[in-house]
Amino acid sequence: MDLIALALGILLLCLVTWDLFETIVVPRPTPDRFRIGRYVVRLSWPAVRAIGRTRNGKTHDTLLGLFAPAMTLALLVAWLVALILGYGLILFGMRDQLSPSPHDLGTTMYFAASSVLTLGYGDIVAVGAAARAVVVVAAVSGLGVVALVVTFLFSLYGSYQRREVKVVTLQAAAGAPPSAVALLETYAQLDLVDRLPGFFMEWERWAAEVLDTHVAYPLLGFFRSSHDNLSWISALGTVLDAASLVLTTIERVPRGEAELFERVGSHLVEDITNLGFRAGMTADPRATSSRSDLDRDAFDGAYARLGDAGYVLAPGDAAWRAFEAARAGYAGRLNAMAAYWATPANSWLDTSSALTSLAHVAADVGSGDAILEVETSPEEEIR
């Protein structure tokens, strides 16, 4: 027996098994650095972003939209290749139990691949008890990996569809791109202000589900909306801004549900950015938020529009200070998330200027120069 090849093969199989277990089975983020899947995604995303910046707007957006589905298949391929390498090394270490005995590692890898993929041509046969056991385990593990990834894919798409239903329905009230001011104006115009508490309750449940699924399976964050000018990040920012306006600026509207949603929504934003899905964010998120597009003039415009819509408002100066403080808790992190995932550019609150997706911005100028340049944090950790 070749003990070195045997030991290397066992070590590689342990790494693959542990990676599969942590990526698919464990419903929580895991900080372990010895992960195959993590590096497949972490190294691929900056490369795709870099390639996309050399293309026009539509091609860039399409490329980013294909990333998450492609990574799901890439993970399957990476795990299968790692299994083949691991079993190939183990079988090479006990090649004296194979008939005919392989004379090189390549032939053993071929036999391992036919075992893992359950092809079974029969040109090489395991004759020793240990080798037979390895071949059986290889066949079972190959089928198991495929089954796990298929189940994982269905789980991802189920979570993605539930997330996007709320994002798309928000468009009816908040527009596309969504705006907190437009959302509140629509509810006032349609005499639905009394339904705002129920609206925030629904989005509280939505935020809780997104928090649970996206922290457990971070690959979900890379799945983009199929509709222009919409994203789950901009939708979350819109509803957070609406809740902040209700809590700080609008009076005579129940505030309990808005407060509960803001707590859950802010928790979601904090946890996602803590996983490393951020770009351009300083150590102090509040310092980042101070560089956002919201200023007093924008707030005054929103304040006037809400007053015209019929809302009873708090005094302007006090409302501005309270809103600015409330928004500072999440705006910087939201902007960092949007920058990392290259979601549609959004001012979160002010709708005085047209807001378009990155694809349309680049298409309008005829080049990819308008696409947001992002510096990826070296400490980013992706599951």
Secondary structure, 3 states (H helix, E strand, C coil): CCHHHHHHHHHHHHHHHHHHHHHHHCCCCCCCCCCHHHHHHHHHHHHHHHHHCCCCHHHHHHHHHHHHHHHHHHHHHHHHHHHHHHHHHHHHHCHHHEECCCCCHHHHHHHHHHHHCCCCCCCCEECCHHHHHHHHHHHHHHHHHHHHHHHHHHHHHHHHHHHHHHHHHHHHHHCCCCCHHHHHHHHHHCCCHHHHHHHHHHHHHHHHHHHHHHHHCHHHHHCCCCCCCCCHHHHHHHHHHHHHHHHHCEECCCCHHHHHHHHHHHHHHHHHHHCCCCECCCCCHHHHHCCCCCCHHHHHHHHHHHHHCCCEECCHHHHHHHHHHHHHCCHHHHHHHHHHHCCCCCCCCCCCCCCCCHHHHHHHHCCCCCCCCCCECCCCCCC
